[in-house]
Amino acid sequence: MAETGPVRAETLRRPAAAPLAVLVAGAVGAGYLYGTDPHEPGHVLPACPFRFVTGLLCPACGGTRMTYDLMHGQFAAAWLDNRALLLASPFALALLARWIVEGLRGRRWRPELSPRVQVLVLSLAVAWTVVRNIRS
């Protein structure tokens, strides 16, 4: 009988393993979220650790409600939940798709952001955090 240990380790080293695992985990999470309204209290959904510690909204606060609203076709409600995250979502999905495609082609891939782009993304996140906490 062959050992399964090395086979599992080899499977995890394949370029497609990580992106496909992220895709499956996201699908499972979305399946749970579809039937769980985060606008209502009493559900087992993660709370924002930044908000728990500081009392302030982080750049991603409202993302769970936004995703729920999108899955139920409520685009206006999703916009109100988190505008910045809603606008960034297509880019994140495109990156995930590219990661999966490259993995299935047998190539490892990760996005490389120039220092200027990193500063831009961080600046936008900080600005969004400030704006949304001043408004609320």
Summary of the structure (lengths in Angstrom):
residues: 136
radius of gyration: 18.4
end to end distance: 63.1
largest distance: 64.6
contacts: 307
relative contact order: 0.13
helix: 68%
strand: 0%
